[in-house]
Every structure is written in C-alpha cells, then in structure tokens.
C-alpha cells in the first residue's frame, strides 16, 4: 500500500511540474567519459573540459562527432553552440555514414546564411526548399557567436530553429533513420550541451534552460 501511495505521489508531482520540464536525453559534457562511445569522423578531434565539448574539424570535410542509435527515426536535437573559429558549423541528423550519407544544417559565415543539405555518397544536394534564411546575429557576449540550435526530423519533414525562431522547413524522404551528430568544416566549435528526444530514445525530466535529472553516464550504467 505504501508503494502505491508513493507511486501516486510521484505521478502527481510529475503532472504538476510538467510545464517546467521536457523529457529528453541531455549531455552536458561534465566528464570526458560523456563522449567515450561516440564516433569521430575524418579530420575531427574532440575534447571535453570545463563543462564544454570542444570540436575541431580540419581538411575541408563536412565531418564531426556522431552518437546514438542508427535505428533512431524521428527526433529533435537541441544544442547550445559557440563558434570560435572557421567559416562553418553543422548539426547532422539521420547519419548513415559520416562524410557520405546524411542530412545537415549548415550555418555559414561566408554567405551569412543557414541552409539544409542532403549528402548522398559524399555529394551534397541543397534541400533548403527556397531562399536561404540569413544567419541571425548572435547576442552572445562571451566571445565567438553562440546560438541555441534545434534540428528536427519527423517523417519526411525537416525543420531547423535558431534561438527559438523557425529558419527552414522542408521535406525529403531519402533517409528514414540514422544517428545525430555535431560538426563543422575547417572550424572550432564549443558545445555547452546537446539534448535529444524522440521515439526509442531513453529520456528523463529535464528542466527548461536547466540541468538534467539523469545524466548520460547514469543512463549508460543502467544498461
């Protein structure tokens, strides 16, 4: 009976707090082990320190670091990222093979735009579906340009948001599943966190703009 009432109280608490939480897998780069199982693509190096992931990509490739389950289908990934150097940085979704087959959002400091590409066998095809939106001006005051970026895939629909504003909404049915990733091209980017949710992804309550309840490391220990 006590267990019943305890469970009921927990359910009620979750319902009361639900406006303040989302359910997501959130990695905050507090420990180098956070990326122990992640895959580095060609030309990419990564280091976790001071609560951030520093990712460098060289050699002119659209590469980075990749994680998660290749069977993940529909998901929304959010990051807080700060570009330190270089002309581009990227987020990847539904990665089949790094540098070869995937979708990515590109934030360009050459054209000062953002766009979506599909890569097939290493060949890029722009699927933005119209004029490229301008790259928003960053309001960050800590050096570099910092943005909160969302890359969402659901069925054939692909959406990107920067600082809460919809940038691109387009459709493509080439890839139905695949891993997410962080990256760039000839760039250095700092990531404060990555947050992802969707069917089949182990999630926990996460405070809006706050810390997670269950860390990536704790989730891995549960398996």
HUTANOR-V669777 format. One record per helix or strand. SS is the DSSP state (~ for helix, > for strand). FROM is the first residue (numbers start at 0). TO is the last residue. If there is no record, write none. Layout:
BEGIN
<<SS,FROM,TO> <SS,FROM,TO>>
END
This chain:
BEGIN
<<~,1,19> <>,20,26> <~,31,34> <>,38,39> <>,43,48> <>,51,56> <>,62,66> <>,74,84> <>,87,96> <>,100,107> <>,112,119> <>,122,125> <>,132,133> <>,144,153> <>,156,161> <>,164,170> <>,178,184> <>,186,197> <>,203,206> <>,211,211> <~,215,220>>
END
